[in-house]
Amino acid sequence: MVLPLVKLGSLAFRTLSKPIAARLKHNAGIHPKFRGFIIGLAQANHRFTTNMQRRLYGRATDIHIRPLNEEKAIQAAADLLGELFVAGAAIIYEVQRSARSEARKEEIRRQELEARKKRIEELASEVEMMKQKIASCGASRARRRRRRPQLQRQHSLLRSIGSQRLLLLKILHW
């Protein structure tokens, strides 16, 4: 799956760089300063790549590297600049795509944070309501405690009345 996409990407890359290279070659023929600039660029690139290849293969790098002729230098520079242009466009596209992706992630994080804040507020409200219920239960319990002595007196009074009545009934039955 990845290999066909890589091949397709490289084909698109080469296809896009060809018109740019052709335009650069045309401008090199018209403008002498531009021609000198791209020939110098191509020669520097040629020296750099040749030295890198020699290092990779373990050969000496302190030798004189023959410069490219003008036509090859113009062709190489045009190809290089075309590829650099397409690569730059691809990098800019990727940076923008990444920034959009990061912005979407940030928006999702912000929404999650807002949802969490809302949930925390709901829970705080619920806790406050429970505290009020607990306080109300505590108040009614305190009222019951305050009434307990009074109820105990009434209960003992009723018991004494009941026991006196029972005693009277027993006496009357005998």
trRosetta pair geometry for C-beta under 8 A, 3 or more apart (Angstrom, degrees):
i j d omega theta_ij theta_ji phi_ij phi_ji
1 4 6.8 -60 -158 33 25 101
1 5 6.9 18 151 -11 60 112
2 5 5.7 -65 -156 41 36 112
2 6 6.2 37 151 -23 72 106
3 6 5.6 -53 -145 33 32 112
3 7 6.4 31 156 -17 65 104
4 7 5.6 -53 -146 38 35 111
4 8 6.1 35 155 -20 67 107
5 8 5.6 -53 -144 39 31 112
5 9 6.2 35 154 -21 64 106
6 9 5.6 -53 -147 36 29 113
6 10 6.4 26 156 -16 64 105
7 10 6.0 -56 -146 38 30 106
7 11 6.3 31 154 -20 64 107
8 11 5.7 -54 -147 36 30 113
8 12 6.4 30 154 -18 64 106
9 12 5.7 -55 -148 37 30 110
9 13 6.2 37 151 -25 64 106
10 13 5.3 -48 -146 33 35 119
10 14 6.4 31 156 -15 66 102
11 14 6.0 -55 -148 38 30 106
11 15 6.2 30 153 -20 64 110
12 15 5.6 -56 -143 39 31 113
12 16 6.2 27 159 -16 66 108
13 16 6.2 -61 -150 38 24 105
13 17 6.3 15 157 -15 62 113
13 83 7.4 44 164 -133 103 80
13 86 5.5 131 -154 137 72 143
13 87 7.8 42 -148 -69 116 70
13 90 7.6 -15 -106 -50 101 143
14 17 5.9 -61 -142 39 30 107
14 18 6.7 45 157 -38 64 98
15 18 6.2 -43 -155 10 29 115
16 19 7.4 -58 -170 30 37 97
16 20 7.3 26 146 -7 65 114
16 86 4.9 124 100 -111 118 126
16 89 8.0 -108 148 59 146 144
17 20 5.5 -64 -155 44 46 114
17 21 5.9 49 150 -25 78 106
17 79 7.2 61 146 -154 124 57
17 82 3.6 107 -173 142 87 107
17 83 5.0 20 -128 -75 152 54
17 85 7.0 144 -118 60 81 97
17 86 4.7 -81 -71 -15 92 138
18 21 5.7 -56 -144 36 30 110
18 22 6.4 30 157 -20 65 105
18 82 7.0 91 -56 179 15 154
19 22 5.5 -52 -146 36 35 113
19 23 6.4 36 155 -20 66 104
19 82 7.9 149 67 -136 43 124
20 23 5.8 -54 -151 35 31 111
20 24 6.4 32 151 -19 64 106
20 78 8.0 169 118 -180 69 79
20 81 7.1 -138 141 113 110 84
20 82 3.8 147 88 -124 108 88
20 85 5.2 -149 -169 59 161 148
20 86 7.1 -161 15 -42 151 93
21 24 5.6 -54 -148 36 33 112
21 25 6.4 35 153 -21 65 103
21 78 4.1 95 -159 147 78 97
21 79 5.2 27 -119 -84 137 45
21 81 7.2 141 -100 68 66 84
21 82 3.7 -52 -54 -36 83 148
22 25 5.8 -51 -150 33 32 112
22 26 6.5 34 152 -20 63 105
22 78 7.5 95 -53 174 19 135
23 26 5.6 -53 -151 35 33 114
23 27 6.4 30 152 -15 66 106
24 27 5.7 -56 -146 40 33 109
24 28 6.3 39 152 -26 65 104
24 38 6.8 141 172 -110 112 158
24 77 7.2 -138 145 115 133 86
24 78 4.1 169 87 -126 119 86
24 81 5.4 132 -102 75 162 135
24 82 6.6 -129 4 -53 134 90
25 28 5.5 -51 -148 30 32 115
25 29 6.8 32 153 -19 62 101
25 74 6.0 93 -124 152 79 109
25 75 7.1 24 -98 -94 120 54
25 78 4.7 -2 -55 -91 83 159
26 29 6.0 -57 -160 31 32 110
26 30 6.8 19 150 -12 65 111
27 30 5.6 -62 -147 41 37 108
27 31 5.7 -10 173 19 77 111
27 34 5.6 -55 141 119 101 155
28 31 7.1 -68 -120 56 21 78
28 34 5.9 -126 -102 114 52 98
28 35 4.4 104 -168 -101 74 76
28 38 5.6 -76 -101 48 120 141
28 39 8.0 120 -154 -42 124 85
28 74 5.0 155 129 -143 161 115
28 77 7.6 117 -86 82 146 125
28 78 7.0 -95 -15 -67 138 109
29 35 7.2 96 -70 -86 19 122
30 34 7.8 14 74 51 76 129
31 34 3.8 52 95 19 120 114
31 35 6.3 174 93 -19 60 84
32 35 5.3 -51 -144 34 34 117
32 36 6.4 35 156 -19 66 102
33 36 5.8 -52 -150 35 33 110
33 37 6.4 35 150 -21 64 105
34 37 5.5 -52 -148 35 34 114
34 38 6.4 22 159 -11 68 105
35 38 6.4 -60 -145 40 26 99
35 39 6.2 26 156 -19 63 110
35 74 7.1 -24 -146 -101 82 113
36 39 5.8 -56 -143 37 28 111
36 40 6.3 29 157 -18 64 107
37 40 5.9 -59 -152 37 28 109
37 41 6.3 28 151 -19 64 108
38 41 5.2 -48 -144 38 39 117
38 42 6.2 42 155 -21 67 102
38 73 7.5 138 123 141 77 89
38 74 6.3 67 109 -125 120 61
38 77 3.7 132 174 140 95 152
38 78 7.0 46 179 -56 144 63
38 81 6.9 -57 -126 -29 113 138
39 42 5.7 -53 -147 37 31 110
39 43 6.3 31 153 -19 65 105
39 70 6.3 -30 -116 -134 130 72
39 73 4.5 54 -138 130 74 135
39 74 6.5 -26 -81 -67 81 69
39 77 6.6 -95 -75 -25 28 150
40 43 5.8 -53 -145 36 31 110
40 44 6.4 30 156 -18 65 106
41 44 5.9 -56 -148 37 29 109
41 45 6.3 27 154 -16 64 109
41 77 5.0 97 82 -126 106 114
41 80 7.1 -161 136 84 112 141
41 81 7.6 55 119 -58 152 104
42 45 5.7 -56 -146 40 31 111
42 46 6.1 36 153 -25 65 106
42 68 6.2 -72 134 50 114 140
42 72 7.8 166 157 119 141 65
42 73 3.9 145 91 -166 141 74
42 74 7.0 -102 -22 -58 159 19
42 76 4.3 112 -147 84 115 108
42 77 3.7 -86 -56 -53 106 94
42 80 6.8 174 -100 13 73 137
43 46 5.5 -51 -146 34 31 115
43 47 6.5 31 154 -18 64 103
43 67 5.2 -11 -129 -140 113 103
43 68 6.4 -146 -94 28 69 93
43 73 6.0 -5 -53 -129 77 125
44 47 5.9 -52 -149 36 31 109
44 48 6.3 30 153 -18 64 109
45 48 5.7 -56 -146 38 31 113
45 49 6.2 24 160 -13 67 108
45 76 6.7 -172 82 145 127 117
45 77 7.4 154 23 -93 136 67
45 80 5.8 -79 -112 -100 175 162
46 49 6.2 -58 -142 41 26 103
46 50 6.1 25 159 -18 63 111
46 65 7.1 174 127 142 94 131
46 67 7.1 108 82 -142 146 53
46 68 5.4 -167 -77 -25 164 113
46 73 7.5 -72 -27 -110 138 82
46 76 6.6 40 -65 140 102 165
47 50 5.9 -59 -144 38 26 110
47 51 6.3 25 158 -17 64 108
47 65 5.2 152 -116 67 76 147
48 51 6.0 -59 -150 37 26 108
48 52 6.4 25 154 -18 63 108
49 52 5.6 -53 -146 37 33 113
49 53 6.3 34 155 -20 66 104
50 53 5.8 -54 -149 36 31 110
50 54 6.3 30 153 -19 65 106
50 65 5.0 128 91 -132 154 141
51 54 5.7 -55 -146 37 31 111
51 55 6.4 32 155 -19 65 104
51 61 5.0 66 -146 -150 87 113
51 65 7.4 -86 -51 -50 81 145
52 55 5.8 -54 -149 35 31 111
52 56 6.4 32 153 -21 64 106
53 56 5.6 -54 -148 35 32 113
53 57 6.4 13 159 -3 66 110
54 57 6.1 -66 -145 48 29 98
54 59 4.3 -87 -162 72 84 103
54 60 6.9 -49 171 77 128 33
54 61 5.0 149 99 -90 129 78
54 63 7.9 -161 -132 32 164 111
55 58 7.6 37 -177 -73 30 27
55 59 7.8 -89 -59 51 22 65
55 61 5.8 11 -64 -65 84 133
60 63 5.7 92 106 -28 106 102
67 73 7.4 0 167 -73 93 128
68 72 4.2 -124 -179 95 113 112
68 73 4.3 150 91 -64 117 81
68 76 6.3 -16 156 7 179 142
69 72 5.1 82 56 18 76 105
69 73 6.8 -144 93 -10 32 94
70 73 5.6 -59 -143 38 28 112
70 74 6.2 28 159 -19 66 105
71 74 5.8 -51 -146 35 30 109
71 75 6.3 29 153 -17 64 107
72 75 5.6 -54 -145 39 32 112
72 76 6.0 32 155 -19 67 108
73 76 5.8 -53 -142 39 29 110
73 77 6.1 26 158 -16 64 109
74 77 5.9 -56 -143 40 27 108
74 78 6.1 29 157 -20 64 109
75 78 5.9 -56 -146 37 26 110
75 79 6.3 25 155 -17 63 108
76 79 5.8 -56 -149 38 29 110
76 80 6.1 29 154 -19 65 109
77 80 5.5 -54 -142 39 31 112
77 81 6.0 26 160 -15 67 107
78 81 6.0 -55 -141 41 27 106
78 82 6.1 30 156 -20 62 109
79 82 5.8 -57 -147 37 27 112
79 83 6.2 23 157 -15 64 109
80 83 5.9 -59 -148 40 27 107
80 84 6.1 28 154 -19 65 108
81 84 5.5 -52 -142 38 32 113
81 85 6.2 38 155 -24 64 103
82 85 5.7 -52 -150 32 29 113
82 86 6.6 22 155 -12 64 105
83 86 5.9 -55 -146 40 33 107
83 87 6.0 32 154 -18 67 109
84 87 5.6 -55 -140 41 29 111
84 88 6.0 35 156 -23 64 106
85 88 5.7 -54 -147 35 27 112
85 89 6.5 27 153 -17 62 105
86 89 5.6 -52 -149 36 33 112
86 90 6.3 34 151 -19 65 105
87 90 5.5 -53 -148 37 33 112
87 91 6.3 34 152 -20 66 104
88 91 5.6 -52 -146 36 31 111
88 92 6.3 32 155 -18 65 105
89 92 5.7 -53 -146 37 31 111
89 93 6.3 34 153 -20 64 106
90 93 5.6 -53 -148 36 31 113
90 94 6.3 30 154 -19 64 107
91 94 5.7 -55 -146 38 31 110
91 95 6.3 32 154 -20 65 105
92 95 5.8 -53 -146 35 30 111
92 96 6.4 27 156 -15 64 107
93 96 5.9 -60 -150 39 28 108
93 97 6.2 28 153 -20 66 109
94 97 5.6 -53 -143 38 31 112
94 98 6.1 33 156 -20 64 107
95 98 5.7 -55 -147 38 28 112
95 99 6.3 31 152 -21 63 106
96 99 5.6 -52 -146 35 32 112
96 100 6.4 33 154 -18 65 102
97 100 5.8 -52 -150 36 31 110
97 101 6.3 33 150 -19 64 107
98 101 5.5 -53 -147 37 32 114
98 102 6.2 33 153 -19 65 105
99 102 5.6 -52 -145 37 31 111
99 103 6.3 35 152 -22 64 104
100 103 5.5 -52 -148 34 32 113
100 104 6.5 35 152 -20 64 101
101 104 5.7 -52 -152 34 32 111
101 105 6.5 32 150 -17 64 104
102 105 5.6 -52 -148 37 34 112
102 106 6.2 37 151 -22 66 105
103 106 5.5 -52 -146 36 32 113
103 107 6.4 35 152 -21 64 103
104 107 5.6 -53 -149 34 32 112
104 108 6.5 33 151 -18 65 103
105 108 5.6 -53 -151 36 33 112
105 109 6.3 35 150 -19 66 105
106 109 5.5 -51 -147 37 33 113
106 110 6.3 36 151 -22 65 104
107 110 5.5 -51 -147 35 32 114
107 111 6.4 32 153 -18 64 104
108 111 5.8 -54 -148 37 31 110
108 112 6.3 32 153 -19 65 105
109 112 5.7 -55 -147 37 31 111
109 113 6.3 33 153 -21 65 106
110 113 5.6 -53 -148 35 31 113
110 114 6.4 32 152 -19 64 104
111 114 5.6 -51 -148 36 33 112
111 115 6.4 34 152 -19 65 104
112 115 5.6 -53 -148 36 32 112
112 116 6.3 33 152 -19 65 105
113 116 5.7 -53 -148 36 31 111
113 117 6.4 34 152 -20 65 104
114 117 5.7 -52 -147 35 32 112
114 118 6.4 33 153 -19 64 105
115 118 5.7 -53 -149 36 31 112
115 119 6.3 32 152 -19 65 106
116 119 5.6 -53 -146 37 33 112
116 120 6.3 36 152 -22 65 103
117 120 5.6 -52 -149 34 31 113
117 121 6.5 33 152 -19 64 103
118 121 5.7 -53 -152 35 32 112
118 122 6.5 34 150 -19 65 104
119 122 5.5 -51 -148 35 34 113
119 123 6.3 33 153 -17 66 105
120 123 5.7 -54 -147 39 31 110
120 124 6.2 34 152 -22 65 105
121 124 5.6 -52 -145 35 31 113
121 125 6.4 34 153 -20 63 104
122 125 5.7 -55 -152 35 30 112
122 126 6.3 32 150 -19 64 107
123 126 5.4 -52 -147 37 34 115
123 127 6.3 38 152 -22 66 103
124 127 5.6 -50 -147 34 32 113
124 128 6.4 35 152 -21 63 104
125 128 5.6 -53 -150 34 31 113
125 129 6.5 33 151 -19 64 104
126 129 5.7 -53 -150 35 32 112
126 130 6.4 31 152 -18 65 105
127 130 5.6 -55 -149 37 32 112
127 131 6.4 38 150 -23 65 102
128 131 5.6 -49 -149 31 32 114
128 132 6.6 34 151 -19 63 102
129 132 5.7 -52 -153 33 33 113
129 133 6.6 34 149 -18 65 103
130 133 5.5 -51 -148 36 36 112
130 134 6.3 37 152 -20 67 104
131 134 5.6 -53 -147 37 32 112
131 135 6.2 33 152 -20 65 105
132 135 5.6 -52 -146 37 31 112
132 136 6.3 33 152 -20 64 105
133 136 5.6 -54 -148 37 31 112
133 137 6.3 32 152 -18 65 104
134 137 5.6 -52 -147 37 32 111
134 138 6.2 35 151 -21 64 106
135 138 5.5 -53 -147 37 31 115
135 139 6.4 35 152 -23 64 103
136 139 5.6 -50 -147 32 32 112
136 140 6.6 27 155 -15 64 103
137 140 6.0 -55 -147 38 32 106
137 141 6.2 34 152 -20 65 108
138 141 5.6 -55 -147 37 30 114
138 142 6.3 34 152 -22 64 104
139 142 5.6 -51 -149 34 32 112
139 143 6.6 35 150 -20 63 101
140 143 5.5 -47 -150 33 37 115
140 144 6.5 39 150 -20 65 101
141 144 5.6 -50 -151 35 34 112
141 145 6.4 36 149 -20 64 103
142 145 5.5 -51 -149 35 34 114
142 146 6.4 35 152 -19 65 103
143 146 5.7 -54 -149 36 32 110
143 147 6.3 23 154 -13 65 109
144 147 5.8 -61 -146 42 31 106
144 148 6.5 56 150 -50 63 92
145 148 5.5 -29 -154 -5 34 121
146 149 7.9 -53 178 22 36 95
147 150 5.3 -63 -163 45 57 114
147 151 5.7 56 142 -23 85 106
148 151 5.7 -58 -143 40 30 109
148 152 6.1 33 158 -23 66 106
149 152 5.5 -53 -145 35 32 113
149 153 6.5 34 154 -20 65 102
150 153 5.8 -52 -153 33 32 111
150 154 6.5 29 151 -16 64 105
151 154 5.6 -54 -147 39 35 111
151 155 6.1 38 153 -22 67 106
152 155 5.5 -52 -144 37 31 114
152 156 6.3 28 157 -16 65 105
153 156 5.9 -56 -146 39 29 106
153 157 6.2 32 152 -22 63 107
154 157 5.6 -55 -149 35 31 114
154 158 6.3 30 154 -18 65 105
155 158 5.8 -54 -148 37 30 109
155 159 6.3 32 152 -21 64 106
156 159 5.4 -50 -147 35 34 115
156 160 6.4 33 154 -19 65 103
157 160 5.9 -55 -149 36 30 107
157 161 6.3 28 152 -17 65 106
158 161 5.6 -53 -145 39 33 110
158 162 6.0 34 154 -21 66 108
159 162 5.5 -55 -144 39 29 112
159 163 6.1 26 156 -17 65 106
160 163 5.8 -52 -143 38 31 108
160 164 6.3 32 155 -19 64 106
161 164 5.8 -56 -148 38 30 110
161 165 6.2 31 153 -19 65 108
162 165 5.7 -55 -147 37 30 112
162 166 6.2 33 154 -21 64 106
163 166 5.5 -50 -145 36 33 115
163 167 6.3 38 152 -23 63 104
164 167 5.6 -52 -149 34 32 114
164 168 6.5 35 150 -20 63 104
165 168 5.5 -52 -151 35 33 113
165 169 6.4 33 151 -18 65 104
166 169 5.7 -53 -149 36 32 112
166 170 6.4 34 152 -21 64 105
167 170 5.7 -53 -149 34 31 112
167 171 6.4 31 152 -20 64 106
168 171 5.7 -55 -148 35 31 111
168 172 6.3 28 155 -17 65 108
169 172 5.8 -57 -145 38 30 110
169 173 6.4 30 156 -21 64 109
170 173 5.9 -57 -149 34 29 111
170 174 6.9 27 156 -23 62 105
171 174 6.3 -59 -157 27 31 109
